[in-house]
Amino acid sequence: MTVTVGIRADAGAQRGVGHLVRCVALAEELVERGVAVKFLSDLGGLAWAEHQLTRRGLPGHPAPRDPAALVAACDRLRLDALVVDSYTLPPEHSAAVRRTGRPVLAIVDGGFRGQSADIYVDQNLDAAIDVPDAIGLAGLDYALLRTSVRRLRPIDASTHLSSRTPKVIAFFGGTDAYRAAPQIARLLVATGAAFDATVVAADDSLRADLLAVEAGPGQHFEIIAPTDDLPELLAGADLAVSASGTSTWELLCLGLASALVWVVDNQIQGYERTIAHGYAAGLGRLGQFTDRSVDVLRELLTRPGSRSALAARAWGAVDGRGVERVADALLLSLR
């Protein structure tokens, strides 16, 4: 009989799309193995988020309102196991599902937020999990990356040449709730260095702000809407600028030189660890950029050797097989 796994993960303008994206990555791997996957989600009306499910043929169902409704949904959909990925879901939900005998896998970031699970996955750099009577999968070996990213991983780290104007991709999630894109565009201009930058504008207001940024000599901006082709754009870039978060592991897998900012407090630890390991360059906190932020970005734009060194360290950090390892553990729990 076909195994059916439910995924309880949400998205929205303020909560972002990171939880959904990494759950979609796990769903892709499970479906490839013949598992049926059903999402129970509140996607906040985000068309881009909804498209991530529909384009992959992943069934979406309303998010249950309480533990009893979640158990009822598990029964109705004949779920064999449940994946939970949420900062806000009350822990009573996962506990109620476990009491039915179904395995629960919780994707976490540092603290468990009270979630009850048979398997905990923390894909963050230097993460550690030690929970009695539970399986802990911690660290970059378990980074959950989409197929569209994994298939573009180069066979070796890239070497940057000095002969071309660097191609830059700047993006800040599916919503850019803190309006990072215009700030980064102005930071790029402040370097005085030449670049060809593609910047993702999450909405029309951000696009208008980006169009108002005046580029200097040798500097060029292209403003685009959120796109499913972002992995392909990244694979052809020389430098990415983004917020520290789940997308960071995609950048490392692609072996891409990256400059990161941190936007909210729950990004600080991942940001600091990534910079300390030398896997990316740090620009500091959004809204509080300094002359050093400009200097760091200028060096990456003007020194191909600095980009090459960063790209080599990034490429060696994430092998792209995290979804395979997590899927192995989940399916083993059902035997």
Helices and strands as residue ranges (DSSP letters): E 4-9, H 18-32, E 36-41, H 47-54, E 60-62, H 67-76, E 81-85, H 91-99, E 104-107, E 119-122, E 135-138, G 140-142, H 147-150, E 167-170, H 180-190, E 195-200, H 204-211, E 219-224, H 230-235, E 239-243, H 246-253, E 258-262, G 265-267, H 268-276, E 281-285, H 291-302, H 304-315, H 322-332
